[in-house]
Amino acid sequence: MLLALWILTAFGIALWSLCAWGLHTLLTVDPAWLNDVNTAAAHLPWGDWLATWLPGWQELLRVGIDLTQAGLAWVGSAAPWIVWAVWGLGSLAMLAVAGLLSLLLKLALPKAAPPPARAA
């Protein structure tokens, strides 16, 4: 039972580490790739239909892309430290919970009976 608990804890920390690494990678990507969205939106096949129902949608998209780029640049500068601090706290919390559960299992499970004494 204890072995299963610690295997699950190790698996949880591995998944937590993978998520932290992925988030760190996403947040440190250069936000200049969003400029491609604007050029792709200019060539949409239903652009005329959108212009009929949402006049000024391209300008609104440009403003949204500029705001997103600024936000990603700001978050990308501070995010690596924040991501790894949260990763460390989460890993410590998982280890603490696993340690507490191990202690509870040790106290709750019946102790094994000593082997019978051999007659000499």
Secondary structure, DSSP 8 states (H G I E B T S, - for coil): -HHHHHHHHHHHHHHHHHHHHHHHHHHTS-GGGGHHHHHHHHT-TTHHHHHHHSTTHHHHHHHHHHHHHHHHHHHHHHHHHHHHHHHHHHHHHHHHHHHHHHHHHHHHS-----------
